[in-house]
């Protein structure tokens, strides 16, 4: 007899047949098959398995974990990929309620699609994945639209005072609205314009400074968590400090004498003692003076240290450039078309200046990360050349050779921001001679291939940026020395 494996049910039937072989099969041989039953009419086939169909309403909702790219233009039309889990055929995808096209469920972890158009507002939007069973997932933190077109509205003028030359923006009274502080060279004042929201401001309030203020900064000099005003005064050869009260008002100015004719200033802890100090550029004698702060809102004019040999320093900016956690300076040399890099020693003194060649007559120098490598890059506005120079930083205090981009005529100030919402640094330049603000859109690699020009008014001097009109878009503010006004350019990018 040959043996072979048989199922449990067949074995049971076979045993039963063998036990009754004498009665049902007296002639011997294989037993006849048993009669069919209602549950298994054809015993040559195994019984059907239980019903394994899944009720769609019991399935878990999908998961959405990543979107690539994480940004897209408001005009749409680019390929986008979603990553997650539990995606299923027939899934739909919506970007802030707008249906995506060409949706393809590649597998349960990936969906490919074409980004829908979304004109108007830009920024982060909710993205919803909706399955055919009604289960869905929405994430509002994974994708942003950026503006396809950048433009600015007509300038709105705010009264300041005679010959404004300096401008800073900050919340001075704790109401989470942007306020303006303006240095007025012709009025010997700083005016404060407190924001009321929606692009509206209270009437400018003046505070007396020294003679012919040329630059100002905001910093907390007395460690009371309130911003103070620091002003460089050209004609009186001093620095004015106005301590802030935290409500948008300031105490009367205290003055601290320096040598020479101040042209610019910067604030940082140059001496390493935990107190903020003031660096003052004096154009007539080619020096930068470090005036130590005492931590109480006053300056120690008996302990000034100076760097000499600079060619008409007209602008300076402080930052940490070399990775040693010591404050450094970059100084625009109007007289020789260079920017001098001064690496700080942490005691108020500096290494020998290293010159970075830019173009003719730089009136402004600033720092920003224009190529996204987390290293400060150098930016100068070259009034004699009608250009802005960009020198990419190496992260060790040195810079690559500069490259120039054309601006308007007489550029003298630059603000860095992001006016189209793509997460890349753009530059806004105040051009004195032709009355325009030129906005240069960054590509993310240090180049600025696209520019937009907004007419503001004559004699533009200092430019700054913040959200000024209540629509959550960064706007541009610039002072007109000719008009004695602050001009607001509302961002209307779409």
Secondary structure, DSSP 8 states (H G I E B T S, - for coil): -------HHHHHHHHHHHHTHHHH-TT-SS-------SS-S-TTS----------GGGS---EEEEEESSEEETT--SEEEEEEE---TT-EEEETTEE-EEEEEEETTEEEEE-----S--EE--EEEE-TTS-EEEESSS-EEE-SS--B---EEEE--TTEEEEEEE-SSSSSS-EEEEEETTTTEEEEE-EEETTEE---EEEE-SSSEEEEEEE-SSSSSS-EEEEEETTTTEEEEE-B-SSS-B---EEEE-SS-EEEEEEE--SSSSS-EEEEEETTTTEEEEEEE-SSS-EEEEEEEEE---SSEEEEEEE--SSSS--EEEEEETTTTEEEEE-B-SSS-B---EEEE--S-EEEEEEE-SSSSSS-EEEEEETTTTEEEEE-B-SSS-B---EEEE-SSSEEEEEEE-SSSSSS-EEEEEETTTTEEEEEE--SSS---EEEEEE--SSEEEEEEE--SSSSS-EEEEEETTTTEEEEE-B---
